[in-house]
């Protein structure tokens, strides 16, 4: 497993904010704008964690999470859904698709890194 983190996010501003916060805290960040591109990057780089938007072009985050978890070499990588989907049942649906955790958008720049650190550390121990 690499020391890189992967963000699968099609919104440039959201991607920039997450990347900025993570790089400021010493992480190496990879990015993908589509689910298919994200799956390819995950297979190639084996990141420590995947931050996944749910509303993506071509293939939604539910399908991406399920496909990531179907690959034996990726199934242990934590997936944190970072999404604006916040209706009743959305969290459960996201977790059922294979995500490890869920963070609502807009992200809080003051707490974002702390919210994902437990999953990064968990993946580092495995």
C-alpha positions in Angstrom: 0.0 0.0 0.0 1.3 3.4 -0.9 1.5 6.6 1.2 -0.8 8.3 -1.3 -4.4 9.3 -0.8 -6.9 9.2 -3.7 -9.7 11.8 -4.1 -12.4 10.9 -6.7 -14.2 14.2 -7.1 -15.5 15.9 -10.2 -16.0 19.4 -8.7 -12.8 21.3 -9.1 -13.4 23.6 -6.0 -14.1 20.6 -3.7 -11.1 18.7 -5.0 -8.9 21.8 -4.6 -10.0 22.3 -1.0 -9.5 18.7 0.1 -6.1 18.4 -1.7 -5.0 21.7 -0.1 -5.9 20.6 3.4 -4.3 17.1 3.0 -1.1 18.4 1.4 -0.8 21.1 4.1 -0.8 18.1 6.6 1.9 16.3 4.7 -0.1 13.8 2.6 0.5 13.0 -1.1 -2.7 13.3 -3.0 -3.8 11.8 -6.3 -7.0 12.9 -8.0 -9.6 11.5 -10.4 -12.6 13.2 -11.9 -14.6 10.1 -12.8 -15.4 6.9 -11.1 -13.7 4.8 -13.9 -10.6 6.9 -13.7 -10.6 6.6 -9.9 -10.9 2.8 -10.1 -7.9 2.6 -12.5 -5.8 4.9 -10.3 -6.7 2.8 -7.2 -5.6 -0.4 -8.9 -2.4 1.2 -10.1 -1.4 3.1 -6.9 -3.1 1.2 -4.0 -3.7 4.3 -2.0 -4.0 4.3 1.8 -7.5 5.8 1.6 -10.0 6.8 -1.0 -12.2 9.9 -0.6 -15.2 9.4 -2.9 -17.8 11.8 -4.1 -21.2 10.1 -4.7 -22.5 12.3 -7.5 -20.1 11.6 -10.3 -20.4 11.6 -14.1 -20.6 8.2 -15.9 -20.7 6.1 -12.8 -22.0 7.2 -9.4 -20.1 6.7 -6.2 -22.3 3.8 -5.1 -21.2 1.8 -8.1 -17.6 3.0 -7.7 -17.5 1.9 -4.0 -19.0 -1.5 -4.9 -16.5 -2.1 -7.7 -13.5 -1.0 -5.6 -14.6 -3.5 -2.9 -15.0 -6.2 -5.5 -11.2 -6.1 -6.3 -9.3 -8.3 -3.8 -6.3 -6.0 -3.8 -8.5 -3.0 -3.0 -11.1 -4.4 -0.6 -9.2 -3.4 2.6 -8.6 0.2 1.5 -10.9 2.5 3.5 -13.4 4.5 1.4 -14.7 7.7 2.9 -17.7 9.1 1.0 -17.5 12.9 0.9 -20.9 14.0 -0.3 -23.8 16.4 -0.2 -26.3 13.5 -0.1 -27.7 14.1 3.4 -31.3 12.9 3.2 -32.8 10.2 5.4 -31.3 6.9 4.3 -28.5 8.3 2.2 -25.8 7.6 4.8 -27.0 4.0 5.1 -27.1 3.5 1.3 -23.6 4.9 1.0 -22.2 2.6 3.7 -24.1 -0.4 2.2 -22.4 0.2 -1.1 -19.0 -0.4 0.5 -18.0 3.0 2.0 -16.3 2.8 5.3 -17.4 6.2 6.5 -19.4 9.3 5.4 -18.6 13.0 5.6 -21.2 15.6 4.6 -20.4 18.5 2.3 -19.6 21.2 2.5 -16.6 20.0 4.4 -15.4 21.9 7.5 -11.8 22.9 6.8 -11.1 23.0 10.5 -12.1 19.3 11.1 -11.8 17.6 7.8 -8.3 16.1 8.2 -9.1 15.0 11.8 -12.2 13.3 10.5 -10.4 11.1 8.1 -7.2 10.4 10.1 -8.6 7.4 12.0 -9.2 5.7 8.6 -5.7 6.6 7.3 -4.1 5.2 10.5 -6.3 2.1 10.3 -5.2 1.4 6.8 -1.5 2.0 7.7 -1.7 -0.7 10.4 -3.2 -3.4 8.1 
